[in-house]
Amino acid sequence: MAGSNESVNAFISLNFIKVELDGGNIAKLIVAILTTLLSVYVNCIMLYALKSKRVFKESPRYILFAHMLFNDSVHLILSTLMYVLALAFLRLAKAVCSLIMLLSTATFLNAPLNLAVMSLERYVAIRFPLRHAEIATPKRTFIAICFIWLFGSANVLTDIIFAAVMDPTFIYMQMHCSREQIFIKPWQVDVYNGCNVFYFVSVTVVIVFTYISIMITARSVSSNKDSAKKAHRTVLLHLVQLGLCLTSFIYGSIERALYLMTGNDVALFKLLRYLNFLIVLILPRCLSPLIYGLRDDAVRPLFKHYFCCGHTKTKH
């Protein structure tokens, strides 16, 4: 038990090494912020494009895609905000930090869960084409999104409530904003990691199942093969996106490994931690919606139209 406490405390301390804001660190911070802002800007354009046509608002597939864009944008903003707070060595009231952590953790877990629901929607469209409109309705899609948020926030919300009950001064105390700071018992770390593994394994099983089912359908059904093959490629893309989500999942483990590898070389650790943050945590969230949106024949022309401020022609 003592060893678990030491490991938690060690990880918390390595997350909050004070950094001097010299020219190099300011430049790295600007790159991280601009990358996030550019990605959020692109996502907002895609969201605006999805709102421009009624068919997108009524299609479960595009409702889920819009939710993915919104979810990833929120996660990018909060991840960058937490990075800035850690870099500036700022403390926040635990109540404020808990709200940030609730949204950050929920949006982190929402991404793979949303991919699972998107894959299931494609599975229904191909395996039950005549009942697709009946099964996958906009109302049921929004209910599925509510369940995504429920499952995504359940664990962190439990930790916050547990901390508030065990520590009456929880709301007023100042803290560095980190997920680990909410843990007050060593077993919470194990539960947190266990839940993450369970979510990602479950999502992987769902996506692989839908991928294989659609692939079998594409080979066995003589009619509508083009639609089946397109759905097959879409679910394969969901597997790629899940892989991008998994890179975020191993972010903390990579950071721990970097801390152990660099030893007392704090400067090297700071550099590697920044690259880990940018490449493993930020870039995958930037690429995932962009790849999915630009390969869609219906979304791509509208995106180009609005991205170029309406200077390109689009079919109506």
N, C-alpha and C positions, 0 to 999 in steps of 0.2 A: 504493500500500500504506500509506503514511504517512497519507494522507487517511482511509483506512478505519479505522486505529487511532484517529485523532483523533475520528472520529464515534462510535465505540464508547465511548471514554473520556468524551466529552461527554454521551452518553446516560446512562452510569453515574453521572456526577456530578450530573445534574439529578434523578435518582431519589433522591438522598440529601442533599437540602438540609435542614439542621437546622431543626426547628420547635419554637418555644416552646410548651409545653403550658399555654396560658392557658385562660380559660373558654370562648372560642369554639371553639378546637381540640379541647378535651375534649368539648364538646357534639357536634361533628361526628364525633368518634371513637365516641361512644356511639351516635349514629344509625346509623353503619355497622355496628357490632357487633350492635345490636339487630335491624337489618334481616336480617343473616345468621342470627342465632339464630332469628328468627321463621320464616324460610324453611326452615331445617334442621328446626325443630319440625314444620312442616307436612309436609315430606318424610317425616319419621319416622312421622307419623300415617298417611300413605298407605302406607308400607312395612308398618306394622303391619296395616293393612286388607288389604293383599295377602297377608299371611301368615295371615289369619284364615280363608281359604277354600282348600280343596284345589285347586279348579279354577284359581285364579290361579297356584299353584305349578307346575302341569303345563302351562300354556299358554305357548308361546314368546313370544307378544305381551306378556303381563304379566310374564314373566321379564325381558324386555328393558326394559320400563317400570320395573321395580324396580331394575334395574341403572342406568338413567338417574337415578333418584332418589338412589341411593347415590353415584353418580359426581359429580353436581352438588353434593350436600351436602359431600362431601370437598373439592371444588374451592372452594366458597364459604368453608369453614373455613380452608383454606390461604391463599387470596387475602387474607382479612381478617387472618390471622396475619402475613403478609408486610407488609401495610399498617401494622399496629401496630408491627412491628419497624423498618420504615423511618421511621415517625413518631417512634419513641423513639430512633432513631439507634443501635440496638444491633448489635453484631457477634456472629456465631456462628462456631463451628468449621466449616470448609469441609465436613467430613464430614456434620455435622448439616444444614447448608444444602443440600447436594447431595441428601440424602434428601427434604427438603421440596420442592426444585425438581423432583426426579424424579416425585413424586406430583402436584405442581401441574401440570406440563407434560403428564403422561400423562392426567390427568383433563380437561385443557383440550382435548386432541385426541381423547379418547375420545368426547366428546359428539357431534360430527358423525359419527364412525364408527358409533356406536350408532344414530343416526338412519337411516343408510344400511341397516343390517341390519334395522331395524324396517320400513323401506319394502319391502325385499326379501321380508320375511315376509308382508306384506300382498299383495305381487305374487303370490307363490306361492299364497296362500289364494284369490285371485280367478281367476288363470289356470289353476291346477291344483287345483281344489277336492277332487277325489277322491283326490289324492296328497298333499294338504297335511299330513295327519297322519303320513304316512310320511316326507316330506321334512323338515318342520319339527318335529323331536322335541325334547323338553327337553334330551336329551344333546347334540345338535348345537347347540342354542342356547347351552349353557354352553361348548362348544368355540369357538363364534363369539365369545363374550365374552372368552375367553382370547386369541384372535387380536387382538381390539380392544385389549387391554392391551399385547400384544406390539408392535403397530404404533404405538400411542400413546406408548410409552416408548422405542422403539428409538433415536430421534435424540438425546434428552437423555441416555440411558444411555451412548451412544457418546461424547458430549462429556465426561461425567464420567470414564469410563474413560481417555479420551485425556488429560484434565487430570491424572489420578492418575499415569499413566505418565510424562508429560513433566515433572511436578513432584513429586519425592519427598516434599516437605513439605506436599503438598496436604491431607492428612488433619488436620494440626495447625494450619494457618494460620487466622487469624481473618478474617472478611469480612462485609460487608453482604450480606444475603441477596437476591440478584437473579439472574435467569436470565443476564443479561449478564456477571455476575462469573465465570461458569464458562467463558466464552469466553476462550481464550488466544491464538487466531489469528484474524485478520480474516476468513478464508474460512469460519469456523464460523458467522458471522452470516448469510452468504449461503446456506449449506446449511440453516440453521434456517428462514430465511424461505422458501426454495425448497420445503422439505418441507411447511411449513404451506400454501403455495399449492397444492401437489400434492394434499394431503389434501382441502382444501375444494373444489377443482375436481372431483376424483374423486367426492366425496360428492354434489355438485350434479348431476353427470351421472347418477349412480345414481338419485337421487330424481326428477329430471325424467323419466328413462326409465320408472321405475315409475309415475309420475303419468300419463304419456301412455298407457302400456299399459293401465292400469286404466280410464282414461277411454274408450279404444277398446272395451274389454270391456263397460263399462257401456252403451254405445250399441248394440253388436252382439248381445249375448246377451240373449235374451228372458227366460230364467229367472234368478232370483236377482239381479234388477237392484237391489233395495234394498241387498243386501250389497255389490255392486260400487260403488254410489254412496257408501255409508258408508266403504268403503275409499278411494275417491277423495278424500273430504273429509279422511280421516286422513292420507293422503300429502301433501295440500295443506298440512295443519297442520305436517307434518314440514318442508316448505319454509319455513314461517314460523319454525319453531324453528331451522332452519339459518341463517336471517337473523339471529336473535338471537345465535347462536353467532358469526356473522361480526362482530358489533359488538365482541365480545371480541377477535377477531383483529386489528382495527384500533385497539385500545386504545393500543398503543405508538406507532403512527404519529400518532394524535391528540395524545398527550402530547408528542411531539417538535414537532409543529406549534404547540401551545400555548406551548412553551418558546421557540420562535423568534418567535412573535407578541408575547409579553409582554416580550421583551427583558430589561431590567434590573429590571423591576417584579416582584420576587420574591413580594410579597404577593398580587398578582393571579394569578401562576402557581400558587401554593399553593392558592388558592380554586378555580381552574379545574381543577387536577389532582384535587382532591377530588371535584368534580362529575363529572369524567370517570370516576374510579374507581367512584363510586356508581351513575351512570346507565348507563355503558357496560359495566362489568365485573360489577357485583353484581346490579342489577335484572333484566337479561335471564335470568340463571341462576335468579333467584327466580320469575320469571313462567312460564318454559317448562314445568317439571313441573306447575305449578298449572293452567295452561290445559289441558294434555293430560289430566290426571287428572280435572278437574271436568267435562269434556265426555263422559267415558266413563260410560255408563248403569249399568255394573256397579260401578264404583269409587265414583262420586259418593255414593250412599246410605250406603255403609259409611264413607266419609270424614266425612260430616256426622254420622253416628252417633258415631264415636270422637272427632271434634273437639269435639262437645258433651258429651263424657264419658259417652256412652251414654244420654243423655236423649231422643234421638229414636228413633223406631221404624224398623226396617229389615227388609226382606223376606229370609227365609232360604230 
